[in-house]
Amino acid sequence: MKARVHVMLKNGVLDPQGEAVRHALGSLGFEGVAGVRQGKVIELDLADGTSESTINDMCDKLLANTVIESYRVEVL
């Protein structure tokens, strides 16, 4: 089974990478981009029957810094 974990900085947390991308887009002539938030996607290849609570434990303990990041699990 496969799972995809989407990790993003929480609202209110400064995103310097996102700001750099926003600035670069403006420099390339793409106007109207008011903000960019950059995150990461982690794909997991898991044993069949792995519970979603186990995946959440993986996220809480390693894959996401839950102090400043939120995550969403998508079982494929």
PyMOL commands that set and color helices and strands:
alter all, ss='L'
color gray80, all
select helices_A, chain A and resi 16-27+52-63
alter helices_A, ss='H'
color red, helices_A
select strands_A, chain A and resi 2-9+39-45+69-75
alter strands_A, ss='S'
color yellow, strands_A
deselect
rebuild
show_as cartoon
